[in-house]
Amino acid sequence: MISPTNTFSDPLMEVQWMNKRHFYFNLSPAELIEHALSNNEGLLTDVGGLMADTGKYTGRSPKDRFIVEDELTKNTIWWGDINIPISEEHFDQLYDKMLEHMQKRKIYARDVYAGADSRYKLNIRVYNTLAWHNLFCHNMFLRPSKEELMDFDPNFTILCAPEFEANPETDGTRGKNFAILNLSKRVILIGGTAYAGEIKKGIFSVLNFILPHQEKVLSMHCSANMGKNGDTAIFFGLSGTGKTTLSADPDRKLIGDDEHGWTNNGVFNFEGGCYAKVIDLTREKEPEIWDAIKFGSIIENTRCYPGTRTVDYTNREVTENTRTAYPLNHIKNAVEPPLGTIPKNIFFLTADAFGVIPPISKLSPGQAMYHFISGYTAKVAGTEMGVSEPQATFSACFGAAFLPLHPTRYADLLGKKMKDQEVNVWLVNTGWTGGAFGVGKRMKLKYTRSMITSALEGTLDNVDFKNHSIFGISIPQSCPNVPSEILNPRDTWEDQQAYDQKARELAKAFQNNFEQYLDYASDEIVSGAPIV
């Protein structure tokens, strides 16, 4: 159990005695759906999912997320463009204004927790002014039993009021919307935005501060699953790399799809639900997600076919970032409780649009730490406005936006656990082969699945490896059910000198990106860099 420190008092709990008709505590999903429909917060689809809109903001607003700078944080937080400071005075001012505002509105309160491992459980009390947001919290966090609720003592409090807006001239914010973490007083304030993901990512950021900083647990932005023999695998990857698809293996049980901790004896999910993208969703492509969208689930920013309550998942009228939130128990093969063993294999997934990275390669501890900090993938033409050529993209630890501490802190923990627990780390390219985007072809999914299966089953432990001439990573020379000629990317290019040039260009991009971390990186981490 993580004990609270200098927590604020909980004055909103008094509202239930002051105005019982407008204070709703731990309502069931059915009751919350009734309230949401009565409040005109959304509509019910033909499969029973609650469709709701998030308004102006259809995604997180990273530039409007702040951490209070105080004695606890001023010398520990990795301050910069990601972790933006705000003063204690501005926080206190907004806190008082939000309390006054919320005491005049309907309040949906809920007790939940994060962290399936009881040693690291974080009790959370959340206050929402929207019923569907409270349902989101029910779905996404872990749900206490009736017995646990009897003596529930929150370690963290969240106040979320999308209709409450800050005054940037007096409140220290950039605009009217904000998400503010106070790690000393253990309070999160969210206002001016109805994007529900701010709630869950706020707590993820909190755990990313508490667990490595105090408990020596590696917090990870990843998915995890477990085989029939109890072997756990972890999948890291940025958007578009195939993380959700490859971790949703029908032959393996799902531990979780987004946030986990790695302890001295295993992996545990921080959450009790999944928050999956649904743009272009079909039963054929993602049967687990399709079947999970039923009564009790939420669907954000989607639209129905005209004259129906059937969701048109191809509709981009509101955003491409359409999502669904549902409890883990909506997945048939989910692990309950969401706990795994010590991982045997870790996969870093990248969609390399330059056709340089091998389809699978094994990393040394130094290389694993280096590539973990790098968090590489590539954008391709057509994915974003203004992108006409492939662009290298880096996100530290595959989740830079949620890291309160310097990335090397997490990388050092990864390296230590990797060596102490004898874990294999694999770099998997789900991107292009035979040339860069526009010339080569995307790696076939069936080959990627075969390579991951071979790694999981230990087959690749008994094959020959060859080191990449620039990146130094170890490339297997054979793999069951995969043509040997695609394993060495240089051999798939018609012009091998052009491959060498492109590989040097990508290696230089890695080096340029890593310069910002050099002052804090150990010699072992630096040894994992490519050589140009």
LINVENJO-V810252 format. One record per residue. N is the residue number from 1. RES is the residue in one small letter. SS is DSSP state (@ for helix, = for strand, . for the rest). OMEGA is omega in whole degrees, 0 to 359 (NA if undefined). Layout:
# LINVENJO-V810252
<<N;RES;SS;OMEGA> <N;RES;SS;OMEGA>>
This chain:
# LINVENJO-V810252
<<1;m;.;175> <2;i;.;184> <3;s;.;178> <4;p;.;176> <5;t;.;185> <6;n;.;184> <7;t;.;173> <8;f;.;169> <9;s;.;186> <10;d;.;186> <11;p;@;181> <12;l;@;177> <13;m;@;179> <14;e;@;182> <15;v;@;182> <16;q;@;177> <17;w;@;181> <18;m;@;186> <19;n;.;188> <20;k;@;184> <21;r;@;184> <22;h;@;177> <23;f;=;185> <24;y;=;189> <25;f;=;176> <26;n;.;176> <27;l;.;177> <28;s;.;176> <29;p;@;180> <30;a;@;179> <31;e;@;180> <32;l;@;177> <33;i;@;176> <34;e;@;179> <35;h;@;181> <36;a;@;179> <37;l;@;178> <38;s;@;180> <39;n;.;183> <40;n;.;179> <41;e;.;182> <42;g;=;177> <43;l;=;181> <44;l;=;180> <45;t;.;185> <46;d;.;176> <47;v;.;177> <48;g;.;177> <49;g;.;178> <50;l;=;178> <51;m;=;181> <52;a;=;177> <53;d;.;179> <54;t;.;176> <55;g;.;186> <56;k;.;185> <57;y;.;180> <58;t;.;177> <59;g;.;177> <60;r;.;177> <61;s;.;188> <62;p;@;182> <63;k;@;181> <64;d;@;177> <65;r;=;188> <66;f;=;171> <67;i;=;180> <68;v;=;178> <69;e;.;181> <70;d;.;183> <71;e;.;181> <72;l;.;192> <73;t;.;192> <74;k;.;181> <75;n;.;182> <76;t;.;182> <77;i;.;174> <78;w;.;185> <79;w;=;179> <80;g;.;182> <81;d;.;181> <82;i;.;180> <83;n;=;186> <84;i;=;183> <85;p;=;170> <86;i;=;187> <87;s;.;174> <88;e;@;182> <89;e;@;179> <90;h;@;177> <91;f;@;182> <92;d;@;180> <93;q;@;179> <94;l;@;179> <95;y;@;181> <96;d;@;180> <97;k;@;179> <98;m;@;178> <99;l;@;180> <100;e;@;180> <101;h;@;187> <102;m;@;179> <103;q;.;179> <104;k;.;185> <105;r;.;171> <106;k;.;179> <107;i;=;174> <108;y;=;183> <109;a;=;183> <110;r;=;173> <111;d;=;181> <112;v;=;174> <113;y;=;176> <114;a;=;179> <115;g;.;182> <116;a;.;175> <117;d;.;187> <118;s;@;180> <119;r;@;187> <120;y;@;183> <121;k;.;178> <122;l;=;178> <123;n;=;186> <124;i;=;168> <125;r;=;184> <126;v;=;177> <127;y;=;180> <128;n;=;171> <129;t;.;176> <130;l;.;180> <131;a;@;183> <132;w;@;174> <133;h;@;179> <134;n;@;174> <135;l;@;176> <136;f;@;180> <137;c;@;176> <138;h;@;183> <139;n;@;192> <140;m;@;178> <141;f;.;177> <142;l;=;189> <143;r;.;180> <144;p;.;174> <145;s;.;178> <146;k;@;180> <147;e;@;179> <148;e;@;181> <149;l;@;183> <150;m;@;181> <151;d;.;182> <152;f;.;181> <153;d;.;185> <154;p;.;173> <155;n;.;181> <156;f;=;180> <157;t;=;177> <158;i;=;171> <159;l;=;183> <160;c;=;181> <161;a;=;185> <162;p;.;182> <163;e;.;178> <164;f;.;182> <165;e;.;177> <166;a;.;171> <167;n;.;186> <168;p;@;181> <169;e;@;183> <170;t;@;188> <171;d;@;176> <172;g;.;179> <173;t;.;179> <174;r;.;180> <175;g;.;182> <176;k;.;179> <177;n;.;183> <178;f;=;166> <179;a;=;187> <180;i;=;177> <181;l;=;171> <182;n;=;186> <183;l;.;177> <184;s;.;182> <185;k;.;175> <186;r;.;179> <187;v;=;172> <188;i;=;176> <189;l;=;177> <190;i;=;180> <191;g;=;175> <192;g;.;178> <193;t;.;178> <194;a;.;178> <195;y;.;189> <196;a;.;180> <197;g;@;177> <198;e;@;182> <199;i;@;184> <200;k;@;180> <201;k;@;174> <202;g;@;179> <203;i;@;176> <204;f;@;177> <205;s;@;177> <206;v;@;180> <207;l;@;176> <208;n;@;175> <209;f;@;188> <210;i;@;192> <211;l;@;177> <212;p;@;186> <213;h;@;186> <214;q;@;191> <215;e;@;180> <216;k;.;175> <217;v;.;178> <218;l;=;175> <219;s;=;192> <220;m;=;172> <221;h;=;190> <222;c;.;168> <223;s;=;182> <224;a;=;174> <225;n;=;185> <226;m;=;181> <227;g;.;183> <228;k;.;180> <229;n;.;178> <230;g;.;179> <231;d;.;183> <232;t;=;175> <233;a;=;181> <234;i;=;181> <235;f;=;173> <236;f;=;176> <237;g;=;177> <238;l;.;182> <239;s;.;177> <240;g;.;182> <241;t;.;179> <242;g;.;184> <243;k;@;182> <244;t;@;182> <245;t;@;186> <246;l;@;178> <247;s;@;178> <248;a;.;183> <249;d;.;181> <250;p;.;180> <251;d;.;181> <252;r;.;181> <253;k;=;181> <254;l;=;173> <255;i;=;178> <256;g;=;187> <257;d;.;188> <258;d;.;189> <259;e;=;183> <260;h;=;172> <261;g;=;180> <262;w;=;185> <263;t;.;179> <264;n;.;181> <265;n;.;175> <266;g;.;182> <267;v;=;176> <268;f;=;178> <269;n;=;174> <270;f;.;192> <271;e;.;176> <272;g;.;183> <273;g;=;179> <274;c;=;180> <275;y;=;192> <276;a;=;173> <277;k;=;182> <278;v;.;178> <279;i;.;181> <280;d;.;179> <281;l;.;172> <282;t;.;176> <283;r;.;182> <284;e;.;184> <285;k;.;185> <286;e;.;184> <287;p;@;181> <288;e;@;180> <289;i;@;180> <290;w;@;183> <291;d;@;180> <292;a;@;181> <293;i;.;181> <294;k;.;184> <295;f;.;183> <296;g;.;179> <297;s;.;177> <298;i;=;175> <299;i;=;186> <300;e;=;168> <301;n;.;175> <302;t;.;177> <303;r;=;179> <304;c;=;171> <305;y;.;183> <306;p;.;177> <307;g;.;181> <308;t;.;169> <309;r;.;178> <310;t;.;185> <311;v;=;173> <312;d;=;185> <313;y;.;175> <314;t;.;186> <315;n;.;179> <316;r;.;184> <317;e;.;182> <318;v;.;184> <319;t;.;169> <320;e;.;183> <321;n;.;175> <322;t;.;187> <323;r;=;171> <324;t;=;177> <325;a;=;181> <326;y;=;178> <327;p;=;180> <328;l;@;182> <329;n;@;171> <330;h;@;177> <331;i;.;186> <332;k;.;185> <333;n;.;179> <334;a;=;177> <335;v;.;180> <336;e;.;354> <337;p;.;188> <338;p;.;180> <339;l;=;177> <340;g;=;178> <341;t;.;173> <342;i;.;183> <343;p;=;175> <344;k;=;183> <345;n;=;175> <346;i;=;181> <347;f;=;170> <348;f;=;182> <349;l;=;176> <350;t;=;173> <351;a;.;185> <352;d;.;182> <353;a;.;179> <354;f;.;178> <355;g;.;184> <356;v;.;186> <357;i;.;178> <358;p;.;180> <359;p;.;170> <360;i;=;177> <361;s;=;182> <362;k;=;185> <363;l;=;170> <364;s;.;178> <365;p;@;179> <366;g;@;178> <367;q;@;179> <368;a;@;179> <369;m;@;180> <370;y;@;181> <371;h;@;175> <372;f;@;178> <373;i;@;182> <374;s;@;179> <375;g;.;190> <376;y;=;160> <377;t;=;180> <378;a;=;171> <379;k;=;179> <380;v;.;181> <381;a;.;177> <382;g;.;181> <383;t;.;179> <384;e;.;177> <385;m;.;176> <386;g;.;179> <387;v;.;180> <388;s;.;177> <389;e;.;177> <390;p;.;180> <391;q;=;176> <392;a;=;181> <393;t;=;181> <394;f;=;176> <395;s;.;187> <396;a;@;178> <397;c;@;180> <398;f;@;179> <399;g;.;186> <400;a;@;185> <401;a;@;186> <402;f;@;184> <403;l;.;176> <404;p;.;181> <405;l;.;180> <406;h;.;183> <407;p;@;181> <408;t;@;177> <409;r;@;180> <410;y;@;180> <411;a;@;177> <412;d;@;178> <413;l;@;178> <414;l;@;181> <415;g;@;180> <416;k;@;181> <417;k;@;179> <418;m;@;181> <419;k;@;182> <420;d;@;186> <421;q;.;173> <422;e;.;183> <423;v;.;174> <424;n;=;174> <425;v;=;184> <426;w;=;172> <427;l;=;185> <428;v;=;178> <429;n;=;176> <430;t;.;184> <431;g;.;194> <432;w;=;178> <433;t;=;179> <434;g;.;182> <435;g;.;179> <436;a;.;177> <437;f;.;183> <438;g;.;178> <439;v;.;179> <440;g;.;180> <441;k;=;178> <442;r;=;178> <443;m;.;181> <444;k;.;182> <445;l;@;182> <446;k;@;178> <447;y;@;178> <448;t;@;178> <449;r;@;180> <450;s;@;180> <451;m;@;178> <452;i;@;178> <453;t;@;179> <454;s;@;177> <455;a;@;181> <456;l;@;184> <457;e;@;179> <458;g;.;181> <459;t;@;183> <460;l;@;177> <461;d;@;188> <462;n;@;179> <463;v;.;177> <464;d;.;178> <465;f;=;176> <466;k;=;182> <467;n;=;175> <468;h;.;188> <469;s;.;183> <470;i;.;183> <471;f;.;175> <472;g;.;182> <473;i;.;187> <474;s;=;185> <475;i;=;176> <476;p;=;183> <477;q;.;175> <478;s;.;179> <479;c;=;180> <480;p;.;175> <481;n;.;178> <482;v;=;178> <483;p;.;184> <484;s;@;184> <485;e;@;180> <486;i;@;185> <487;l;.;177> <488;n;.;189> <489;p;@;180> <490;r;@;182> <491;d;@;182> <492;t;@;180> <493;w;.;175> <494;e;.;179> <495;d;.;185> <496;q;@;174> <497;q;@;176> <498;a;@;175> <499;y;@;181> <500;d;@;179> <501;q;@;180> <502;k;@;178> <503;a;@;178> <504;r;@;178> <505;e;@;180> <506;l;@;178> <507;a;@;178> <508;k;@;177> <509;a;@;175> <510;f;@;183> <511;q;@;180> <512;n;@;179> <513;n;@;187> <514;f;@;182> <515;e;@;181> <516;q;@;182> <517;y;@;189> <518;l;@;184> <519;d;@;183> <520;y;@;186> <521;a;.;177> <522;s;.;178> <523;d;@;181> <524;e;@;178> <525;i;@;182> <526;v;@;180> <527;s;.;180> <528;g;.;183> <529;a;.;173> <530;p;.;181> <531;i;.;179> <532;v;.;NA>>
